Amino acid sequence: MTAPDYFGKDSLEHAVRKIFNYYGYGVSALNLIKNIGIVSEKSGLKLFLIGGFPRDVIIYILKLKAETAANYKFSEIFKNNHGLLDLDIAVEGNAEKLACLIKEDKNLKSTLNSLKIHKRFGTALTEFSVNDKPLKIDFASFRTEIYAKSGMLPEVDMSAATLKSDIFRRDFTINTLAFSINSANFFEIKNYSSGISDILNKKIKVLHNLSFIDDPTRIFRAVRFEKRLTFHMDRKTLKLIKTAIEKKVMDNVSGKRITAELYLLFKENSPEIYFERLEKLNILSSIYIKLKFLKKNKIIFKRIRRYFNNEICKDIDVKIFYIAGFFYGLSEYELREAAERLNLGNKIEEDIKKFFSDINKINSLKINNTGIYDKLNKINYKSILFYLFEDEGKEKADLNFRKIIVRYLEKTVSAKPFLNGNDIKSLGVCEGPLCGKILNEVKLLKIAGKLKYKEDEIEYVKSKYLEYLKK
């Protein structure tokens, strides 16, 4: 199978149209791209859709073909975008100039919500409203990059860059495809590397030998693409990762940048398979020597995923549970060291410590569970929830205790007060921490069955807090 068989202009445009429909943007998004191409052409600029979107268009086409459909999981590609798209457009010329022309143009038929210029990197970050949905488009001038030191942001040179040199500064061959969006050659494909071939062979391959030395965070992206797309890293890429880890490249990367990569993995459908891969490649211990992802961590991750996939608690930030599951098994000293290395901040560190200390309190209730609901009311419900993710007891007493915890949580989740913050304010109680305190009290009393109706909640607030505020 050769590229022209499947990837002609008509095939590409048809696939892009279908993908825009999939997201709910409809033909309006395609028209926006065409109109941007027209604006650039008037100014003598050439534009190319580049990066992850062209890759996913190619995969979409392969998914539609009977002979290749079984090899590609189209649903896996877009699952983490929450129904929104981010597009990257490479500009032969000045991206800032183009963005300003787009801002002034009256024929785009899509509202420009925001525009941010970053002169250092030659980029213009835009967000349009298309069919009442945000569509992000990042414009970047062709450039080459020089990394003065491993792990640092690159120095950018836009003076003599071409599409080809811009492509070869990128991370993996599968992300190097470019679609022209100028009207004269709309959706003509540019494939300067082995991009299409490597997609056909489901291969993750870096473009040059110093790729992971220059930017060690590419290691996380390699794992992310490998697992999400069900591709595989080629032998050379794996060897280069091993070499980079041996050179301790992660020491050059800030905790914030590493944490940002880990947070992206938490959003995947099955985060545990990504962390297993990081463990196998010795990446975690290269971040901090005591970081491991063992069977017990995997069990916790799977329980977290299953629980939140059921959408029982939509309003809970799942990230804190994954961090706690990731750190599970560390001593208090090791937890502090790991949190500092990843620059998580004091609040997250304290929240995790509280999870672990509360687990000890919950375990003590197994011995004496008289008045257990009253005792559980004094423990943060997130800690109680994490206990269910962590607990592995299989004895009959453990299972019975677990059922009590589950029943309590079900009551907690369903026991939402009728009152909200605005209601509290309208009753004459000031906003701020006191309002949150009152709502929490009302919720706990509702769980205990002491407040059944909205009138009960109003009367409770009036009787306790209006008199209190008068003092």
WOLIN-V350960 format. One record per residue. N is the residue number from 1. RES is the residue in three letters. SS is DSSP state (h for helix, s for strand, l for the rest). OMEGA is omega in whole degrees, -180 to 180 (999 if undefined). Layout:
# WOLIN-V350960
{{N | RES | SS | OMEGA} {N | RES | SS | OMEGA}}
This chain:
# WOLIN-V350960
{{1 | MET | l | 179} {2 | THR | l | -175} {3 | ALA | h | -177} {4 | PRO | h | -180} {5 | ASP | h | -172} {6 | TYR | h | -163} {7 | PHE | l | 174} {8 | GLY | l | -176} {9 | LYS | h | -178} {10 | ASP | h | 180} {11 | SER | h | 180} {12 | LEU | h | -179} {13 | GLU | h | 177} {14 | HIS | h | -179} {15 | ALA | h | 179} {16 | VAL | h | 179} {17 | ARG | h | 180} {18 | LYS | h | -180} {19 | ILE | h | 177} {20 | PHE | h | 176} {21 | ASN | h | -180} {22 | TYR | h | -179} {23 | TYR | h | -179} {24 | GLY | l | 178} {25 | TYR | l | 179} {26 | GLY | l | -177} {27 | VAL | h | -179} {28 | SER | h | -180} {29 | ALA | h | 179} {30 | LEU | h | 178} {31 | ASN | h | 177} {32 | LEU | h | 179} {33 | ILE | h | 179} {34 | LYS | h | -179} {35 | ASN | h | 175} {36 | ILE | h | 177} {37 | GLY | h | 179} {38 | ILE | h | 178} {39 | VAL | h | -178} {40 | SER | h | -178} {41 | GLU | h | 178} {42 | LYS | h | -177} {43 | SER | l | 179} {44 | GLY | l | -180} {45 | LEU | l | 176} {46 | LYS | s | -176} {47 | LEU | s | -180} {48 | PHE | s | 167} {49 | LEU | s | -171} {50 | ILE | s | 173} {51 | GLY | l | -172} {52 | GLY | h | -177} {53 | PHE | h | 175} {54 | PRO | h | 176} {55 | ARG | h | -176} {56 | ASP | h | 174} {57 | VAL | h | 178} {58 | ILE | h | 179} {59 | ILE | h | 178} {60 | TYR | h | 179} {61 | ILE | h | 180} {62 | LEU | h | 179} {63 | LYS | h | -179} {64 | LEU | h | -178} {65 | LYS | l | -174} {66 | ALA | l | -175} {67 | GLU | l | -179} {68 | THR | l | -172} {69 | ALA | h | -175} {70 | ALA | h | -175} {71 | ASN | h | -172} {72 | TYR | l | -180} {73 | LYS | l | -178} {74 | PHE | h | -178} {75 | SER | h | 180} {76 | GLU | h | -173} {77 | ILE | h | -168} {78 | PHE | h | -169} {79 | LYS | l | -174} {80 | ASN | l | -177} {81 | ASN | l | 177} {82 | HIS | l | 177} {83 | GLY | l | -179} {84 | LEU | l | -179} {85 | LEU | s | 170} {86 | ASP | s | 179} {87 | LEU | s | 176} {88 | ASP | s | 178} {89 | ILE | s | 177} {90 | ALA | s | -173} {91 | VAL | s | 171} {92 | GLU | s | -174} {93 | GLY | l | -173} {94 | ASN | l | -179} {95 | ALA | h | 179} {96 | GLU | h | 179} {97 | LYS | h | 180} {98 | LEU | h | -178} {99 | ALA | h | 179} {100 | CYS | h | 177} {101 | LEU | h | 178} {102 | ILE | h | -180} {103 | LYS | h | -177} {104 | GLU | h | -175} {105 | ASP | l | -177} {106 | LYS | l | -174} {107 | ASN | l | -177} {108 | LEU | l | 179} {109 | LYS | l | 173} {110 | SER | l | -177} {111 | THR | s | 174} {112 | LEU | s | -177} {113 | ASN | s | -176} {114 | SER | s | 178} {115 | LEU | s | 178} {116 | LYS | s | -179} {117 | ILE | s | 173} {118 | HIS | s | -174} {119 | LYS | h | -176} {120 | ARG | h | -176} {121 | PHE | h | 178} {122 | GLY | l | -176} {123 | THR | s | 173} {124 | ALA | s | -177} {125 | LEU | s | -177} {126 | THR | s | 171} {127 | GLU | s | 178} {128 | PHE | s | 171} {129 | SER | s | -178} {130 | VAL | s | -175} {131 | ASN | l | 178} {132 | ASP | l | 176} {133 | LYS | s | 179} {134 | PRO | s | 176} {135 | LEU | s | -179} {136 | LYS | s | 175} {137 | ILE | s | 179} {138 | ASP | s | 178} {139 | PHE | s | 180} {140 | ALA | s | 175} {141 | SER | s | 173} {142 | PHE | l | -180} {143 | ARG | l | 167} {144 | THR | s | -176} {145 | GLU | s | 176} {146 | ILE | s | 179} {147 | TYR | l | -179} {148 | ALA | l | -179} {149 | LYS | l | 179} {150 | SER | l | 175} {151 | GLY | l | 179} {152 | MET | l | 173} {153 | LEU | l | -173} {154 | PRO | l | 167} {155 | GLU | s | -172} {156 | VAL | s | 177} {157 | ASP | s | -178} {158 | MET | l | -170} {159 | SER | l | -175} {160 | ALA | l | -176} {161 | ALA | l | 176} {162 | THR | l | 177} {163 | LEU | h | -178} {164 | LYS | h | -180} {165 | SER | h | 177} {166 | ASP | h | 179} {167 | ILE | h | -174} {168 | PHE | l | 172} {169 | ARG | l | -171} {170 | ARG | l | -170} {171 | ASP | l | -174} {172 | PHE | s | -176} {173 | THR | h | -178} {174 | ILE | h | -179} {175 | ASN | h | -175} {176 | THR | l | -179} {177 | LEU | l | -180} {178 | ALA | s | 177} {179 | PHE | s | 175} {180 | SER | s | 177} {181 | ILE | l | 170} {182 | ASN | l | -170} {183 | SER | h | -177} {184 | ALA | h | 179} {185 | ASN | h | -176} {186 | PHE | l | 179} {187 | PHE | l | 167} {188 | GLU | l | -174} {189 | ILE | s | 175} {190 | LYS | s | -175} {191 | ASN | l | -175} {192 | TYR | l | 179} {193 | SER | l | -179} {194 | SER | l | -173} {195 | GLY | h | -178} {196 | ILE | h | 179} {197 | SER | h | -178} {198 | ASP | h | 172} {199 | ILE | h | 178} {200 | LEU | h | -180} {201 | ASN | l | 178} {202 | LYS | l | -173} {203 | LYS | s | 172} {204 | ILE | s | -175} {205 | LYS | l | 178} {206 | VAL | s | -176} {207 | LEU | l | 179} {208 | HIS | l | -170} {209 | ASN | l | -178} {210 | LEU | l | -174} {211 | SER | h | -177} {212 | PHE | h | 175} {213 | ILE | h | 180} {214 | ASP | h | -176} {215 | ASP | l | -177} {216 | PRO | l | 180} {217 | THR | l | 175} {218 | ARG | h | 177} {219 | ILE | h | 178} {220 | PHE | h | -180} {221 | ARG | h | 177} {222 | ALA | h | 178} {223 | VAL | h | -178} {224 | ARG | h | 180} {225 | PHE | h | -179} {226 | GLU | h | -175} {227 | LYS | h | -178} {228 | ARG | h | -177} {229 | LEU | h | -172} {230 | THR | l | 173} {231 | PHE | l | 176} {232 | HIS | s | 176} {233 | MET | s | 178} {234 | ASP | l | -173} {235 | ARG | h | -178} {236 | LYS | h | -180} {237 | THR | h | 178} {238 | LEU | h | 179} {239 | LYS | h | 180} {240 | LEU | h | 175} {241 | ILE | h | 180} {242 | LYS | h | 179} {243 | THR | h | -179} {244 | ALA | h | 179} {245 | ILE | h | 178} {246 | GLU | h | 178} {247 | LYS | l | 177} {248 | LYS | l | -177} {249 | VAL | h | -179} {250 | MET | h | 177} {251 | ASP | h | -178} {252 | ASN | h | -175} {253 | VAL | l | -179} {254 | SER | l | 178} {255 | GLY | h | -179} {256 | LYS | h | -179} {257 | ARG | h | 178} {258 | ILE | h | -179} {259 | THR | h | 178} {260 | ALA | h | 178} {261 | GLU | h | 179} {262 | LEU | h | 179} {263 | TYR | h | 177} {264 | LEU | h | 179} {265 | LEU | h | 178} {266 | PHE | h | -177} {267 | LYS | l | -180} {268 | GLU | l | -177} {269 | ASN | l | -179} {270 | SER | l | -175} {271 | PRO | h | -176} {272 | GLU | h | -177} {273 | ILE | h | 178} {274 | TYR | h | -180} {275 | PHE | h | 173} {276 | GLU | h | -180} {277 | ARG | h | 177} {278 | LEU | h | 178} {279 | GLU | h | -178} {280 | LYS | h | -180} {281 | LEU | l | 179} {282 | ASN | l | -178} {283 | ILE | h | -176} {284 | LEU | h | -179} {285 | SER | h | 177} {286 | SER | h | 176} {287 | ILE | h | 176} {288 | TYR | l | -167} {289 | ILE | l | -176} {290 | LYS | l | 180} {291 | LEU | l | 179} {292 | LYS | l | 171} {293 | PHE | l | -174} {294 | LEU | l | -178} {295 | LYS | h | -178} {296 | LYS | h | 177} {297 | ASN | h | 179} {298 | LYS | h | 179} {299 | ILE | h | -180} {300 | ILE | h | 180} {301 | PHE | h | -178} {302 | LYS | h | 179} {303 | ARG | h | 177} {304 | ILE | h | -178} {305 | ARG | h | -178} {306 | ARG | h | -178} {307 | TYR | h | -175} {308 | PHE | h | 173} {309 | ASN | h | 177} {310 | ASN | l | 176} {311 | GLU | l | 178} {312 | ILE | l | -178} {313 | CYS | l | -177} {314 | LYS | l | -173} {315 | ASP | l | -178} {316 | ILE | l | 176} {317 | ASP | l | -174} {318 | VAL | l | -175} {319 | LYS | h | -176} {320 | ILE | h | 179} {321 | PHE | h | 178} {322 | TYR | h | 178} {323 | ILE | h | 179} {324 | ALA | h | 178} {325 | GLY | h | 178} {326 | PHE | h | -178} {327 | PHE | h | -176} {328 | TYR | l | -179} {329 | GLY | l | 177} {330 | LEU | l | 173} {331 | SER | l | -180} {332 | GLU | h | 178} {333 | TYR | h | -179} {334 | GLU | h | 177} {335 | LEU | h | 180} {336 | ARG | h | 180} {337 | GLU | h | -179} {338 | ALA | h | 180} {339 | ALA | h | 179} {340 | GLU | h | 180} {341 | ARG | h | -178} {342 | LEU | l | 178} {343 | ASN | l | -177} {344 | LEU | l | -178} {345 | GLY | l | -175} {346 | ASN | h | -175} {347 | LYS | h | -179} {348 | ILE | h | 179} {349 | GLU | h | 180} {350 | GLU | h | 178} {351 | ASP | h | -179} {352 | ILE | h | 176} {353 | LYS | h | -180} {354 | LYS | h | 176} {355 | PHE | h | -174} {356 | PHE | h | 178} {357 | SER | h | 179} {358 | ASP | h | 177} {359 | ILE | h | 178} {360 | ASN | h | 178} {361 | LYS | h | -179} {362 | ILE | h | 179} {363 | ASN | h | 180} {364 | SER | h | 180} {365 | LEU | h | 177} {366 | LYS | h | -177} {367 | ILE | h | 180} {368 | ASN | l | -177} {369 | ASN | l | 173} {370 | THR | l | -179} {371 | GLY | l | -171} {372 | ILE | h | -178} {373 | TYR | h | 178} {374 | ASP | h | 180} {375 | LYS | h | 179} {376 | LEU | h | 179} {377 | ASN | l | -179} {378 | LYS | l | -179} {379 | ILE | l | 179} {380 | ASN | l | -175} {381 | TYR | h | 176} {382 | LYS | h | 176} {383 | SER | h | 179} {384 | ILE | h | 178} {385 | LEU | h | 179} {386 | PHE | h | 176} {387 | TYR | h | 179} {388 | LEU | h | 177} {389 | PHE | h | -175} {390 | GLU | h | -171} {391 | ASP | l | 179} {392 | GLU | l | -179} {393 | GLY | l | -177} {394 | LYS | l | 177} {395 | GLU | l | -178} {396 | LYS | h | 180} {397 | ALA | h | 178} {398 | ASP | h | -178} {399 | LEU | h | 178} {400 | ASN | h | 179} {401 | PHE | h | 179} {402 | ARG | h | 179} {403 | LYS | h | 178} {404 | ILE | h | -180} {405 | ILE | h | -179} {406 | VAL | h | 179} {407 | ARG | h | 179} {408 | TYR | h | -179} {409 | LEU | h | 178} {410 | GLU | h | 177} {411 | LYS | h | -179} {412 | THR | h | -177} {413 | VAL | h | -177} {414 | SER | h | -175} {415 | ALA | l | 177} {416 | LYS | l | 180} {417 | PRO | l | 173} {418 | PHE | l | -178} {419 | LEU | l | 172} {420 | ASN | l | -177} {421 | GLY | h | 180} {422 | ASN | h | 178} {423 | ASP | h | -180} {424 | ILE | h | -180} {425 | LYS | h | -178} {426 | SER | h | 178} {427 | LEU | l | 177} {428 | GLY | l | 179} {429 | VAL | l | -176} {430 | CYS | l | 178} {431 | GLU | l | 175} {432 | GLY | l | -176} {433 | PRO | h | -179} {434 | LEU | h | 179} {435 | CYS | h | 178} {436 | GLY | h | 179} {437 | LYS | h | -179} {438 | ILE | h | -179} {439 | LEU | h | 178} {440 | ASN | h | 177} {441 | GLU | h | -180} {442 | VAL | h | -180} {443 | LYS | h | -180} {444 | LEU | h | 178} {445 | LEU | h | 177} {446 | LYS | h | 177} {447 | ILE | h | -179} {448 | ALA | l | 179} {449 | GLY | l | -176} {450 | LYS | l | 176} {451 | LEU | l | -174} {452 | LYS | l | -173} {453 | TYR | l | -180} {454 | LYS | h | 179} {455 | GLU | h | 178} {456 | ASP | h | -179} {457 | GLU | h | 179} {458 | ILE | h | -178} {459 | GLU | h | 178} {460 | TYR | h | -178} {461 | VAL | h | -179} {462 | LYS | h | -175} {463 | SER | h | -175} {464 | LYS | h | -168} {465 | TYR | h | 178} {466 | LEU | h | 176} {467 | GLU | h | -179} {468 | TYR | h | -177} {469 | LEU | h | -180} {470 | LYS | h | -175} {471 | LYS | l | 999}}
